[in-house]
Amino acid sequence: MAVVSIIVPVYNVEKYLNKCVDSILGQTFEEFELILVNDGSTDGSPSICRDYAGKDERVRYLTQENMGPGRARNVGIEAAAGKYILFVDSDDYIAVDMVEILYRNITASDADMATCGLYNVYQNRCIPQYEGTEQFVCGTAEAFGLLLIGEKIPGSSCNKLIKAEILKDIGYPEGIVYEDVGFHTELMQTVRSVHVDTTPLYYYVHRENSITTRKFDSDAMMFIYAYEDTLRVVEQKYPAILPEARFKLIWAYFAILDRMLQEDRYWKIREYRQVRQYLKRNTIRIMRNPYFHKARKIGAIALLLNVRLYRTLTRINEKRSKGLFS
């Protein structure tokens, strides 16, 4: 009987899938099942999945018409036999002892969820989301605040081992973009204790045309709306972490502005003025907020002076973070 169910939604990732699955099957922890959910792939991904299922009894292969990653995760949740569930994205990979460490932490502390750190993997660089190694157990509000800051608890849904009974109860959002935001807002109202381990064990691969890196379209505004919903929940239930929730909403505005500025004629985007004005109105709040890094605060001042200056600084910082130059 599997103790941990690992769910991997699969959609047109034949280039990355072997590395992902091999990193899971090579885990030092052996009492798991791997559920590969094909979400209507049109490339060679289904064949790869079937091959693994035929060779390793721990692998289960499920398939559906293309309905998005949210539905694929729910199919996996419904089929999961384990007491705990872990999501892994099919273009990412995990450290050989990730499941062992998360399982040890969640059982030792009897927590509802155990988290680990992650590496951001770019073409020329692999950097941890958080510098430093810490381990502690915390309650709902503190964990929610750390999740919103996004360093000690990164905002991916894939660096968390969660009790299956919780996921079977709340499910995963379907048919929306940026579903991780709504998922975490619901999840953090349900868990009562979290074992936090900042050791980076998950490798998050940044692809060029992923939903978070491609150029702007109006659907991207859903990112802001999702964090507005989160802020409303925090205002009603967790007022102690309002600074963190306000930080995250402003951060979302920055993320969307940065995507807009990838366009040559960004000033023609219908929502551009709204986003820029929001950030300019919040300059003082940005400067006073302890969670914004120095580079972002400098960017906020630059935005007040000249958007082209802000655009230049943002591109320099992005290239530096990806290791394109030192």
Contacts in CASP RR format, 6 or more apart in sequence:
PFRMAT RR
TARGET T0000
AUTHOR 0000-0000-0000
METHOD contacts of the structure
MODEL  1
MAVVSIIVPVYNVEKYLNKCVDSILGQTFEEFELILVNDGSTDGSPSICR
DYAGKDERVRYLTQENMGPGRARNVGIEAAAGKYILFVDSDDYIAVDMVE
ILYRNITASDADMATCGLYNVYQNRCIPQYEGTEQFVCGTAEAFGLLLIG
EKIPGSSCNKLIKAEILKDIGYPEGIVYEDVGFHTELMQTVRSVHVDTTP
LYYYVHRENSITTRKFDSDAMMFIYAYEDTLRVVEQKYPAILPEARFKLI
WAYFAILDRMLQEDRYWKIREYRQVRQYLKRNTIRIMRNPYFHKARKIGA
IALLLNVRLYRTLTRINEKRSKGLFS
1 31 0 8 1.000
1 81 0 8 1.000
1 82 0 8 1.000
2 31 0 8 1.000
2 32 0 8 1.000
2 33 0 8 1.000
2 58 0 8 1.000
2 81 0 8 1.000
2 82 0 8 1.000
3 31 0 8 1.000
3 32 0 8 1.000
3 82 0 8 1.000
3 83 0 8 1.000
3 84 0 8 1.000
3 103 0 8 1.000
4 29 0 8 1.000
4 31 0 8 1.000
4 32 0 8 1.000
4 33 0 8 1.000
4 82 0 8 1.000
4 83 0 8 1.000
4 84 0 8 1.000
4 85 0 8 1.000
4 86 0 8 1.000
4 99 0 8 1.000
4 103 0 8 1.000
4 161 0 8 1.000
5 32 0 8 1.000
5 33 0 8 1.000
5 35 0 8 1.000
5 76 0 8 1.000
5 79 0 8 1.000
5 80 0 8 1.000
5 81 0 8 1.000
5 82 0 8 1.000
5 84 0 8 1.000
5 85 0 8 1.000
5 86 0 8 1.000
5 164 0 8 1.000
6 24 0 8 1.000
6 32 0 8 1.000
6 33 0 8 1.000
6 34 0 8 1.000
6 35 0 8 1.000
6 85 0 8 1.000
6 86 0 8 1.000
6 87 0 8 1.000
6 88 0 8 1.000
6 99 0 8 1.000
7 35 0 8 1.000
7 37 0 8 1.000
7 73 0 8 1.000
7 76 0 8 1.000
7 77 0 8 1.000
7 80 0 8 1.000
7 85 0 8 1.000
7 86 0 8 1.000
7 87 0 8 1.000
7 88 0 8 1.000
8 20 0 8 1.000
8 21 0 8 1.000
8 24 0 8 1.000
8 34 0 8 1.000
8 35 0 8 1.000
8 36 0 8 1.000
8 37 0 8 1.000
8 87 0 8 1.000
8 88 0 8 1.000
8 89 0 8 1.000
8 90 0 8 1.000
9 37 0 8 1.000
9 39 0 8 1.000
9 68 0 8 1.000
9 69 0 8 1.000
9 70 0 8 1.000
9 72 0 8 1.000
9 73 0 8 1.000
9 89 0 8 1.000
9 90 0 8 1.000
10 17 0 8 1.000
10 36 0 8 1.000
10 37 0 8 1.000
10 38 0 8 1.000
10 39 0 8 1.000
10 41 0 8 1.000
10 45 0 8 1.000
10 46 0 8 1.000
10 49 0 8 1.000
10 72 0 8 1.000
10 90 0 8 1.000
11 38 0 8 1.000
11 39 0 8 1.000
11 40 0 8 1.000
11 41 0 8 1.000
11 45 0 8 1.000
11 66 0 8 1.000
11 68 0 8 1.000
11 69 0 8 1.000
11 72 0 8 1.000
11 90 0 8 1.000
12 41 0 8 1.000
12 42 0 8 1.000
12 43 0 8 1.000
12 45 0 8 1.000
13 20 0 8 1.000
13 41 0 8 1.000
13 43 0 8 1.000
13 45 0 8 1.000
13 90 0 8 1.000
13 91 0 8 1.000
14 41 0 8 1.000
14 43 0 8 1.000
14 44 0 8 1.000
14 45 0 8 1.000
14 48 0 8 1.000
16 90 0 8 1.000
16 91 0 8 1.000
16 92 0 8 1.000
16 205 0 8 1.000
17 45 0 8 1.000
17 48 0 8 1.000
17 49 0 8 1.000
17 90 0 8 1.000
17 91 0 8 1.000
18 48 0 8 1.000
19 93 0 8 1.000
20 88 0 8 1.000
20 89 0 8 1.000
20 90 0 8 1.000
20 91 0 8 1.000
20 92 0 8 1.000
20 93 0 8 1.000
21 34 0 8 1.000
21 36 0 8 1.000
21 48 0 8 1.000
21 52 0 8 1.000
21 59 0 8 1.000
22 93 0 8 1.000
23 93 0 8 1.000
23 94 0 8 1.000
23 95 0 8 1.000
23 96 0 8 1.000
23 203 0 8 1.000
24 32 0 8 1.000
24 34 0 8 1.000
24 88 0 8 1.000
24 94 0 8 1.000
24 99 0 8 1.000
25 34 0 8 1.000
25 52 0 8 1.000
25 56 0 8 1.000
25 58 0 8 1.000
25 59 0 8 1.000
26 96 0 8 1.000
27 94 0 8 1.000
27 96 0 8 1.000
27 97 0 8 1.000
27 98 0 8 1.000
27 99 0 8 1.000
27 100 0 8 1.000
28 96 0 8 1.000
28 97 0 8 1.000
28 99 0 8 1.000
28 100 0 8 1.000
29 97 0 8 1.000
29 99 0 8 1.000
29 100 0 8 1.000
29 103 0 8 1.000
32 58 0 8 1.000
32 99 0 8 1.000
33 58 0 8 1.000
33 59 0 8 1.000
33 60 0 8 1.000
33 80 0 8 1.000
33 81 0 8 1.000
33 82 0 8 1.000
34 52 0 8 1.000
34 56 0 8 1.000
34 58 0 8 1.000
34 59 0 8 1.000
34 60 0 8 1.000
35 60 0 8 1.000
35 62 0 8 1.000
35 76 0 8 1.000
35 79 0 8 1.000
35 80 0 8 1.000
36 49 0 8 1.000
36 52 0 8 1.000
36 53 0 8 1.000
36 59 0 8 1.000
36 60 0 8 1.000
36 61 0 8 1.000
36 62 0 8 1.000
37 62 0 8 1.000
37 63 0 8 1.000
37 64 0 8 1.000
37 72 0 8 1.000
37 73 0 8 1.000
37 75 0 8 1.000
37 76 0 8 1.000
38 45 0 8 1.000
38 46 0 8 1.000
38 49 0 8 1.000
38 61 0 8 1.000
38 62 0 8 1.000
38 63 0 8 1.000
38 64 0 8 1.000
39 64 0 8 1.000
39 66 0 8 1.000
39 67 0 8 1.000
39 68 0 8 1.000
39 69 0 8 1.000
39 71 0 8 1.000
39 72 0 8 1.000
40 46 0 8 1.000
40 63 0 8 1.000
40 64 0 8 1.000
40 65 0 8 1.000
40 66 0 8 1.000
45 90 0 8 1.000
46 63 0 8 1.000
49 59 0 8 1.000
49 61 0 8 1.000
50 61 0 8 1.000
52 59 0 8 1.000
52 61 0 8 1.000
53 59 0 8 1.000
53 60 0 8 1.000
53 61 0 8 1.000
60 79 0 8 1.000
62 75 0 8 1.000
62 76 0 8 1.000
62 79 0 8 1.000
64 71 0 8 1.000
64 72 0 8 1.000
64 75 0 8 1.000
67 174 0 8 1.000
67 175 0 8 1.000
68 174 0 8 1.000
68 175 0 8 1.000
69 179 0 8 1.000
70 172 0 8 1.000
70 173 0 8 1.000
70 174 0 8 1.000
70 175 0 8 1.000
70 179 0 8 1.000
71 174 0 8 1.000
71 175 0 8 1.000
73 87 0 8 1.000
73 171 0 8 1.000
73 172 0 8 1.000
74 171 0 8 1.000
74 172 0 8 1.000
74 174 0 8 1.000
77 85 0 8 1.000
77 164 0 8 1.000
77 167 0 8 1.000
77 168 0 8 1.000
77 171 0 8 1.000
77 172 0 8 1.000
78 168 0 8 1.000
80 164 0 8 1.000
80 167 0 8 1.000
80 168 0 8 1.000
82 164 0 8 1.000
83 163 0 8 1.000
83 164 0 8 1.000
84 103 0 8 1.000
84 106 0 8 1.000
84 161 0 8 1.000
84 162 0 8 1.000
84 163 0 8 1.000
84 164 0 8 1.000
85 161 0 8 1.000
85 162 0 8 1.000
85 163 0 8 1.000
85 164 0 8 1.000
85 167 0 8 1.000
86 99 0 8 1.000
86 102 0 8 1.000
86 158 0 8 1.000
86 160 0 8 1.000
86 161 0 8 1.000
86 162 0 8 1.000
87 157 0 8 1.000
87 158 0 8 1.000
87 160 0 8 1.000
88 94 0 8 1.000
88 158 0 8 1.000
88 202 0 8 1.000
89 158 0 8 1.000
89 204 0 8 1.000
91 205 0 8 1.000
91 207 0 8 1.000
92 121 0 8 1.000
92 158 0 8 1.000
92 202 0 8 1.000
92 203 0 8 1.000
92 204 0 8 1.000
92 205 0 8 1.000
93 203 0 8 1.000
93 205 0 8 1.000
94 201 0 8 1.000
94 202 0 8 1.000
94 203 0 8 1.000
95 200 0 8 1.000
95 201 0 8 1.000
95 202 0 8 1.000
95 203 0 8 1.000
97 201 0 8 1.000
98 116 0 8 1.000
98 201 0 8 1.000
98 202 0 8 1.000
99 161 0 8 1.000
101 116 0 8 1.000
101 197 0 8 1.000
101 199 0 8 1.000
101 201 0 8 1.000
102 114 0 8 1.000
102 115 0 8 1.000
102 116 0 8 1.000
102 161 0 8 1.000
102 197 0 8 1.000
102 201 0 8 1.000
103 114 0 8 1.000
103 161 0 8 1.000
105 111 0 8 1.000
105 114 0 8 1.000
105 135 0 8 1.000
105 161 0 8 1.000
105 195 0 8 1.000
105 197 0 8 1.000
106 113 0 8 1.000
106 114 0 8 1.000
106 161 0 8 1.000
106 163 0 8 1.000
106 195 0 8 1.000
108 195 0 8 1.000
109 137 0 8 1.000
109 193 0 8 1.000
109 195 0 8 1.000
110 193 0 8 1.000
111 137 0 8 1.000
111 191 0 8 1.000
111 193 0 8 1.000
111 194 0 8 1.000
111 195 0 8 1.000
112 162 0 8 1.000
112 163 0 8 1.000
112 166 0 8 1.000
112 190 0 8 1.000
112 191 0 8 1.000
112 192 0 8 1.000
112 193 0 8 1.000
112 194 0 8 1.000
113 143 0 8 1.000
113 160 0 8 1.000
113 161 0 8 1.000
113 162 0 8 1.000
113 163 0 8 1.000
113 166 0 8 1.000
113 187 0 8 1.000
113 191 0 8 1.000
113 193 0 8 1.000
113 194 0 8 1.000
113 195 0 8 1.000
114 160 0 8 1.000
114 161 0 8 1.000
114 194 0 8 1.000
114 195 0 8 1.000
114 196 0 8 1.000
114 197 0 8 1.000
115 153 0 8 1.000
115 154 0 8 1.000
115 159 0 8 1.000
115 160 0 8 1.000
115 161 0 8 1.000
115 194 0 8 1.000
115 195 0 8 1.000
115 196 0 8 1.000
115 197 0 8 1.000
116 159 0 8 1.000
116 197 0 8 1.000
116 198 0 8 1.000
116 199 0 8 1.000
116 200 0 8 1.000
116 201 0 8 1.000
116 202 0 8 1.000
117 128 0 8 1.000
117 129 0 8 1.000
117 130 0 8 1.000
117 152 0 8 1.000
117 153 0 8 1.000
117 154 0 8 1.000
117 159 0 8 1.000
117 197 0 8 1.000
117 198 0 8 1.000
117 199 0 8 1.000
117 200 0 8 1.000
117 201 0 8 1.000
117 202 0 8 1.000
118 128 0 8 1.000
118 129 0 8 1.000
118 154 0 8 1.000
118 156 0 8 1.000
118 159 0 8 1.000
118 200 0 8 1.000
118 201 0 8 1.000
118 202 0 8 1.000
118 203 0 8 1.000
118 204 0 8 1.000
119 126 0 8 1.000
119 127 0 8 1.000
119 128 0 8 1.000
119 129 0 8 1.000
119 200 0 8 1.000
119 202 0 8 1.000
119 203 0 8 1.000
119 204 0 8 1.000
120 126 0 8 1.000
120 127 0 8 1.000
120 128 0 8 1.000
120 129 0 8 1.000
120 204 0 8 1.000
120 206 0 8 1.000
120 321 0 8 1.000
121 203 0 8 1.000
121 204 0 8 1.000
121 205 0 8 1.000
121 206 0 8 1.000
122 206 0 8 1.000
122 321 0 8 1.000
122 322 0 8 1.000
122 323 0 8 1.000
123 322 0 8 1.000
124 322 0 8 1.000
124 323 0 8 1.000
124 324 0 8 1.000
125 321 0 8 1.000
125 322 0 8 1.000
125 323 0 8 1.000
126 203 0 8 1.000
127 321 0 8 1.000
128 200 0 8 1.000
129 150 0 8 1.000
129 151 0 8 1.000
129 154 0 8 1.000
129 200 0 8 1.000
130 151 0 8 1.000
130 152 0 8 1.000
130 154 0 8 1.000
130 198 0 8 1.000
130 200 0 8 1.000
132 198 0 8 1.000
133 198 0 8 1.000
133 199 0 8 1.000
134 152 0 8 1.000
134 196 0 8 1.000
134 197 0 8 1.000
134 198 0 8 1.000
135 195 0 8 1.000
135 196 0 8 1.000
135 197 0 8 1.000
135 198 0 8 1.000
135 199 0 8 1.000
136 195 0 8 1.000
136 196 0 8 1.000
137 193 0 8 1.000
137 194 0 8 1.000
137 195 0 8 1.000
137 196 0 8 1.000
138 146 0 8 1.000
138 193 0 8 1.000
138 194 0 8 1.000
138 196 0 8 1.000
139 192 0 8 1.000
139 193 0 8 1.000
139 194 0 8 1.000
140 188 0 8 1.000
140 189 0 8 1.000
140 191 0 8 1.000
140 192 0 8 1.000
140 193 0 8 1.000
140 194 0 8 1.000
140 238 0 8 1.000
141 238 0 8 1.000
141 240 0 8 1.000
141 241 0 8 1.000
142 241 0 8 1.000
143 153 0 8 1.000
143 188 0 8 1.000
143 191 0 8 1.000
143 194 0 8 1.000
143 196 0 8 1.000
144 188 0 8 1.000
144 234 0 8 1.000
144 238 0 8 1.000
144 241 0 8 1.000
144 244 0 8 1.000
145 238 0 8 1.000
145 241 0 8 1.000
145 244 0 8 1.000
145 245 0 8 1.000
146 152 0 8 1.000
146 153 0 8 1.000
146 196 0 8 1.000
146 244 0 8 1.000
147 153 0 8 1.000
147 155 0 8 1.000
147 184 0 8 1.000
147 188 0 8 1.000
148 230 0 8 1.000
148 241 0 8 1.000
148 244 0 8 1.000
148 245 0 8 1.000
148 247 0 8 1.000
148 248 0 8 1.000
149 244 0 8 1.000
149 247 0 8 1.000
149 248 0 8 1.000
149 291 0 8 1.000
152 196 0 8 1.000
152 198 0 8 1.000
153 194 0 8 1.000
153 196 0 8 1.000
154 202 0 8 1.000
154 204 0 8 1.000
155 180 0 8 1.000
155 184 0 8 1.000
156 180 0 8 1.000
156 202 0 8 1.000
156 204 0 8 1.000
157 180 0 8 1.000
157 183 0 8 1.000
157 184 0 8 1.000
158 202 0 8 1.000
158 204 0 8 1.000
159 201 0 8 1.000
159 202 0 8 1.000
162 187 0 8 1.000
162 191 0 8 1.000
166 187 0 8 1.000
166 190 0 8 1.000
166 191 0 8 1.000
169 190 0 8 1.000
170 186 0 8 1.000
170 187 0 8 1.000
170 190 0 8 1.000
172 179 0 8 1.000
172 183 0 8 1.000
173 179 0 8 1.000
173 182 0 8 1.000
173 183 0 8 1.000
173 186 0 8 1.000
176 222 0 8 1.000
177 211 0 8 1.000
177 219 0 8 1.000
177 220 0 8 1.000
177 222 0 8 1.000
177 223 0 8 1.000
178 211 0 8 1.000
178 222 0 8 1.000
178 223 0 8 1.000
178 226 0 8 1.000
181 223 0 8 1.000
181 226 0 8 1.000
181 227 0 8 1.000
181 229 0 8 1.000
181 230 0 8 1.000
182 226 0 8 1.000
182 229 0 8 1.000
182 230 0 8 1.000
184 230 0 8 1.000
185 226 0 8 1.000
185 229 0 8 1.000
185 230 0 8 1.000
185 233 0 8 1.000
189 233 0 8 1.000
189 237 0 8 1.000
206 212 0 8 1.000
206 213 0 8 1.000
206 322 0 8 1.000
207 213 0 8 1.000
208 214 0 8 1.000
212 255 0 8 1.000
214 259 0 8 1.000
215 259 0 8 1.000
215 262 0 8 1.000
215 263 0 8 1.000
216 256 0 8 1.000
216 259 0 8 1.000
216 260 0 8 1.000
216 262 0 8 1.000
216 263 0 8 1.000
216 266 0 8 1.000
216 269 0 8 1.000
218 270 0 8 1.000
218 271 0 8 1.000
220 256 0 8 1.000
220 259 0 8 1.000
221 256 0 8 1.000
221 271 0 8 1.000
223 252 0 8 1.000
223 255 0 8 1.000
223 256 0 8 1.000
224 249 0 8 1.000
224 252 0 8 1.000
224 253 0 8 1.000
224 256 0 8 1.000
224 275 0 8 1.000
226 252 0 8 1.000
227 245 0 8 1.000
227 248 0 8 1.000
227 249 0 8 1.000
227 252 0 8 1.000
228 249 0 8 1.000
230 245 0 8 1.000
230 248 0 8 1.000
230 249 0 8 1.000
231 245 0 8 1.000
231 246 0 8 1.000
231 248 0 8 1.000
231 249 0 8 1.000
234 241 0 8 1.000
234 242 0 8 1.000
234 244 0 8 1.000
234 245 0 8 1.000
235 242 0 8 1.000
235 245 0 8 1.000
238 245 0 8 1.000
243 289 0 8 1.000
243 290 0 8 1.000
243 291 0 8 1.000
244 291 0 8 1.000
246 285 0 8 1.000
246 289 0 8 1.000
247 289 0 8 1.000
247 291 0 8 1.000
247 292 0 8 1.000
250 279 0 8 1.000
250 282 0 8 1.000
250 285 0 8 1.000
250 286 0 8 1.000
250 289 0 8 1.000
250 292 0 8 1.000
251 292 0 8 1.000
253 275 0 8 1.000
253 278 0 8 1.000
253 279 0 8 1.000
253 282 0 8 1.000
254 279 0 8 1.000
254 296 0 8 1.000
256 271 0 8 1.000
256 275 0 8 1.000
257 272 0 8 1.000
257 275 0 8 1.000
257 276 0 8 1.000
257 279 0 8 1.000
258 314 0 8 1.000
258 318 0 8 1.000
260 266 0 8 1.000
260 269 0 8 1.000
260 271 0 8 1.000
260 272 0 8 1.000
260 275 0 8 1.000
261 307 0 8 1.000
261 310 0 8 1.000
261 311 0 8 1.000
261 314 0 8 1.000
263 269 0 8 1.000
266 272 0 8 1.000
276 303 0 8 1.000
276 307 0 8 1.000
279 286 0 8 1.000
279 300 0 8 1.000
279 303 0 8 1.000
280 303 0 8 1.000
280 304 0 8 1.000
283 300 0 8 1.000
283 301 0 8 1.000
283 303 0 8 1.000
283 304 0 8 1.000
286 292 0 8 1.000
286 296 0 8 1.000
286 297 0 8 1.000
286 300 0 8 1.000
287 297 0 8 1.000
287 300 0 8 1.000
287 301 0 8 1.000
292 300 0 8 1.000
295 313 0 8 1.000
295 317 0 8 1.000
298 313 0 8 1.000
299 310 0 8 1.000
299 313 0 8 1.000
299 314 0 8 1.000
302 309 0 8 1.000
302 310 0 8 1.000
302 313 0 8 1.000
303 310 0 8 1.000
319 325 0 8 1.000
320 326 0 8 1.000
END
